[in-house]
Amino acid sequence: MKNEHNTYLGLVFGAIKTLLIGMKTSIKVYFRKKVTEQYPENRKELKMFDRFRGTLTMPHNENNEHHCIACGLCETACPNDTIKVISKNIETEDGKKKRILDRYEYNLGSCIFCMLCVNACPHDAITFDQDFEHAVFDKSKLILKLNHEGSKVEEKKKEQ
């Protein structure tokens, strides 16, 4: 007894069937709406999707204040030492010692964009933005200082 699939006509019909399935898929894709971005030309209006992880930033308000208290949890959570939180101790008016952020360094060249640092931050002091153009010729330009010059921690408003 011969198997239908091993006969000459069975193989020809099988080949035609798979060819038609492939052509059907190609025709469907051909008439689908195009989603190609014309990147260099549309740079101004280009918006990445909401969950995109571009560059780590530390948002500052209009008074040059941020939320980072230099706890170092983001530095600890980072799997490849991309973040360096440099703090210093100061003495407040009432004589207490307080740790404040001196410098927040972020090495964009070694970041794997895992977002563990953002998830570890208890004060929402850091976040990823939409910036994705990071090409440079000098690797030292990828080491960024996230806190602005002269910035300080935003004071919490006391509720009454």
C-alpha positions as CSV (number, residue, x, y, z in Angstrom):
1,M,0.0,0.0,0.0
2,K,1.4,3.4,-1.0
3,N,1.2,6.4,1.3
4,E,-0.6,9.3,-0.4
5,H,2.0,11.8,0.8
6,N,4.9,9.9,-0.8
7,T,3.4,9.8,-4.3
8,Y,4.5,12.2,-7.0
9,L,1.1,13.9,-7.1
10,G,0.8,14.0,-3.3
11,L,4.2,15.8,-3.1
12,V,3.1,18.3,-5.8
13,F,-0.2,19.1,-4.1
14,G,1.7,19.5,-0.7
15,A,4.1,21.9,-2.3
16,I,1.3,23.9,-3.9
17,K,-0.5,24.1,-0.6
18,T,2.5,25.4,1.3
19,L,3.2,27.9,-1.5
20,L,-0.4,29.2,-1.2
21,I,-0.1,29.5,2.5
22,G,3.1,31.6,2.2
23,M,1.6,33.8,-0.6
24,K,-1.5,34.4,1.6
25,T,0.7,35.6,4.5
26,S,2.8,37.8,2.2
27,I,-0.3,39.4,0.6
28,K,-1.8,40.1,4.1
29,V,1.4,41.8,5.2
30,Y,1.7,43.8,2.0
31,F,-1.7,45.5,2.6
32,R,-1.2,46.1,6.3
33,K,-0.7,49.7,7.5
34,K,3.0,50.6,7.4
35,V,4.6,51.4,10.8
36,T,8.2,52.3,9.7
37,E,9.6,55.4,11.3
38,Q,11.6,57.7,9.1
39,Y,14.0,58.3,11.9
40,P,16.4,61.1,11.1
41,E,13.7,63.1,9.4
42,N,11.1,62.8,12.1
43,R,13.4,63.3,15.1
44,K,11.4,66.3,16.4
45,E,8.0,64.5,16.7
46,L,9.3,61.1,17.4
47,K,7.8,59.7,20.7
48,M,8.8,56.4,22.1
49,F,6.3,54.1,23.9
50,D,5.6,54.8,27.6
51,R,7.7,51.9,29.0
52,F,10.8,52.8,26.9
53,R,14.0,53.1,29.0
54,G,16.2,55.8,27.5
55,T,18.5,57.6,29.9
56,L,18.4,57.6,33.7
57,T,17.5,61.1,35.0
58,M,17.0,62.8,38.3
59,P,14.1,65.2,38.0
60,H,14.5,68.6,39.6
61,N,11.7,71.1,40.2
62,E,11.8,74.9,39.4
63,N,13.7,75.6,42.7
64,N,16.5,73.2,41.7
65,E,15.4,70.6,44.3
66,H,15.3,66.8,43.9
67,H,14.0,63.9,46.0
68,C,17.3,62.0,46.4
69,I,18.4,61.5,50.1
70,A,21.6,59.7,49.2
71,C,20.5,56.4,50.8
72,G,22.4,54.4,48.2
73,L,19.7,51.8,47.6
74,C,19.9,52.4,43.8
75,E,23.7,51.9,43.9
76,T,23.2,48.6,45.8
77,A,20.5,47.4,43.4
78,C,22.6,48.0,40.3
79,P,24.0,44.7,39.0
80,N,27.1,46.2,37.3
81,D,28.1,49.3,39.4
82,T,26.7,51.8,36.9
83,I,25.6,54.2,39.7
84,K,27.9,55.9,42.2
85,V,26.2,57.9,45.0
86,I,28.7,60.2,46.6
87,S,27.4,61.8,49.8
88,K,28.8,64.1,52.5
89,N,27.8,64.7,56.1
90,I,26.8,68.1,57.2
91,E,25.7,69.6,60.5
92,T,22.3,71.2,60.6
93,E,21.3,74.3,62.5
94,D,20.0,72.2,65.4
95,G,23.4,70.4,65.7
96,K,22.3,67.1,64.1
97,K,24.4,65.4,61.5
98,K,22.7,64.8,58.2
99,R,23.9,63.0,55.0
100,I,23.3,64.9,51.8
101,L,23.9,64.1,48.1
102,D,27.2,65.5,46.9
103,R,27.4,63.9,43.5
104,Y,25.3,61.3,41.6
105,E,27.3,59.7,38.8
106,Y,25.7,57.5,36.2
107,N,27.7,55.5,33.7
108,L,25.5,55.2,30.6
109,G,28.0,53.1,28.8
110,S,27.7,50.2,31.3
111,C,24.0,50.5,32.0
112,I,21.9,47.5,31.0
113,F,18.6,49.4,31.5
114,C,17.2,46.8,33.9
115,M,15.4,49.4,35.9
116,L,16.3,47.8,39.2
117,C,17.7,51.2,40.5
118,V,14.4,52.9,39.8
119,N,12.4,50.2,41.5
120,A,14.7,50.3,44.5
121,C,14.4,54.0,45.1
122,P,12.0,54.7,47.9
123,H,11.6,58.4,47.1
124,D,11.1,58.2,43.3
125,A,14.2,60.3,42.9
126,I,15.3,58.8,39.6
127,T,13.5,57.7,36.4
128,F,14.1,56.8,32.8
129,D,13.3,59.4,30.1
130,Q,12.7,59.1,26.4
131,D,16.2,60.1,25.2
132,F,17.8,57.4,23.1
133,E,20.5,59.1,21.0
134,H,23.7,58.1,22.9
135,A,26.4,57.8,20.2
136,V,29.7,59.4,21.2
137,F,33.3,59.0,20.2
138,D,34.7,59.4,23.7
139,K,33.5,57.0,26.4
140,S,34.1,59.6,29.1
141,K,31.1,61.5,27.8
142,L,28.9,58.6,28.9
143,I,29.6,59.3,32.6
144,L,26.8,61.7,33.6
145,K,26.3,63.7,36.7
146,L,22.6,63.6,37.4
147,N,22.2,66.1,40.2
148,H,22.4,69.7,39.1
149,E,25.0,72.2,40.4
150,G,23.7,73.7,43.7
151,S,20.7,71.4,44.0
152,K,19.4,70.2,47.3
153,V,16.8,67.8,48.6
154,E,13.2,69.0,48.4
155,E,11.9,69.7,51.9
156,K,8.8,67.8,52.9
157,K,5.8,69.9,53.8
158,K,4.5,69.3,57.3
159,E,0.8,68.4,57.4
160,Q,-1.2,70.2,60.1
